[in-house]
Each structure stands twice: as C-alpha cells, then as structure tokens.
Amino acid sequence: MSNKIKELAGQALDKVVPYTWTNLNYDELWALQEYFGKLIVKECVNALWTEDCHVSDLAIIDFNEKKRKIYERMGITE
C-alpha cells in the first residue's frame, strides 16, 4: 500500500472511529469504507488540477466539469 493510501486510511479512521477501531460494528465499518472511498475519489480529482488552472479560465471550467462528472458518477456530494 502506498504512503498516500495509508495516509488516507488513517484520516478515514480518525474521522469515523476516533476512539478505537479494533471492535468496529457493521455501521462503523460501512461508514469507514464510504469515507475512505470519498477520500480516494477526492484525491484523484485533485490530481486533475494543473498549472493551467492557475492562469486559464477554460482550464478551470474543464476541471470543474470533470470534477462534477466524477462526483456524480461516484455518488459524492460536496
């Protein structure tokens, strides 16, 4: 597992079960998986941001459209 994935997993654990996660119940496990998935999708969307987005309105529009499509497809609301 990459360091980034480990970091995101740690963030998900801290958010969903900040106490101990050794005895997760079903709802907590589901929430953990859902939050972890959202973190991964958001990280992938962030990878679409390019230097062009800093100087080009068209690049920002393109980024926002791709982001919207990905979030919609994955069922993520901001």
Beta strands, then each sheet from edge to edge (+ up, - down):
end
